[in-house]
Amino acid sequence: MTQTAVTVPVRHRSKVAAAWLACLLGVFGAHWWYMGRARAWVWTSFAVLMLLLAQLYPVWWDSPPFLVLIVPVTAGFIEALVFALKPDEQFDAKYNAGSGQATRTGWNAVIAAIVTTFMGGTVMMFGLALIVMHVYTAMGWLDGYVY
């Protein structure tokens, strides 16, 4: 008796699509779902839980659960840059082994990296400012000041 191995074709993943998903929806782990990572549901569940808990506060955007979301937001921007700037050969070796296709990116990956850098810097600085204002207000350091 001879046994033949059945090869299942591997879906080819685009590094530019992964970068855009990480940039725009990284807080929810959309890029994890796209890349087929294990336990992507944990990332998504955490973000949704923090948003739901933030709704329990009178000012949702100035609540600890909402401010904790800066961590997955930052991780999404970092992963977007990693995906966009990773050489095509390394990306294919890690994520597209066995797909039979080669990734060929051009300026679209560079544009994704540039947009991610600007958006990431802006969002992270705004998030850091919100966290500092929340902590300073909670500790009473801004009592008497108008901001």
SVG drawing of the C-alpha trace seen along z (x, -y; Angstrom):
<svg xmlns="http://www.w3.org/2000/svg" viewBox="-22 -78 36 80">
<polyline fill="none" stroke="black" stroke-width="0.4" points="0.0,0.0 1.3,-3.4 0.2,-6.6 0.2,-9.9 0.5,-13.1 -2.2,-15.6 -1.0,-19.2 -3.4,-21.8 -2.7,-25.1 -1.8,-27.9 -3.6,-31.2 -1.2,-34.0 -1.2,-36.9 -0.4,-40.5 2.0,-42.3 0.5,-45.7 -3.0,-44.5 -1.7,-43.3 0.0,-46.6 -3.1,-48.6 -5.2,-46.4 -2.7,-46.7 -2.6,-50.5 -6.4,-51.1 -7.9,-48.3 -4.9,-47.1 -6.6,-47.9 -9.1,-45.1 -6.5,-42.7 -7.8,-42.6 -4.4,-41.9 -4.1,-38.9 -7.3,-37.4 -6.0,-38.1 -2.6,-36.5 -4.3,-33.5 -2.6,-33.8 -3.7,-31.6 -5.7,-33.3 -6.6,-36.4 -9.9,-36.3 -8.1,-37.3 -6.8,-40.5 -10.3,-41.4 -12.1,-40.4 -9.8,-42.6 -10.4,-45.7 -14.1,-45.2 -14.2,-44.5 -12.2,-47.7 -14.6,-49.8 -17.6,-48.3 -16.2,-49.0 -15.4,-52.5 -19.1,-53.1 -19.8,-52.6 -18.0,-55.8 -19.6,-59.2 -16.8,-60.5 -15.9,-57.4 -12.8,-58.9 -11.3,-59.8 -11.7,-56.4 -9.0,-53.8 -10.4,-51.1 -10.3,-53.5 -6.8,-54.7 -5.6,-51.1 -6.4,-50.8 -3.3,-52.8 -1.3,-49.5 -3.0,-47.6 -3.2,-50.7 0.5,-51.2 1.1,-47.5 -1.0,-47.8 1.0,-50.7 4.3,-48.9 3.2,-45.8 2.0,-47.8 5.5,-49.3 7.0,-45.8 4.8,-44.4 5.3,-47.3 9.0,-47.5 9.9,-43.8 11.6,-42.6 9.3,-40.6 11.5,-37.5 11.4,-37.4 7.6,-38.1 7.0,-35.2 9.3,-32.9 7.4,-33.5 3.8,-33.9 3.5,-32.6 5.5,-29.4 3.9,-27.0 1.6,-29.5 3.4,-29.3 3.4,-33.0 6.0,-35.7 5.2,-39.0 6.3,-42.0 5.6,-45.3 6.6,-48.7 5.5,-52.2 2.3,-50.9 4.2,-49.4 6.2,-52.7 3.0,-54.8 1.5,-52.4 4.6,-52.9 4.5,-56.7 0.8,-57.0 1.3,-54.6 4.2,-56.7 2.1,-59.9 -1.1,-58.4 0.8,-56.4 2.7,-59.3 -0.3,-61.5 -2.6,-58.9 0.1,-57.8 1.0,-61.4 -2.7,-62.2 -3.2,-59.0 -0.2,-59.9 -1.5,-63.4 -4.9,-61.9 -3.2,-59.5 -1.1,-62.3 -4.2,-64.6 -6.1,-61.7 -3.4,-60.9 -2.7,-64.5 -6.4,-65.2 -6.9,-62.0 -3.9,-63.0 -5.2,-66.5 -2.1,-68.1 -4.3,-70.3 -6.7,-71.6 -7.4,-75.2 -6.1,-75.1 -8.3,-75.5 -7.4,-73.4"/>
</svg>
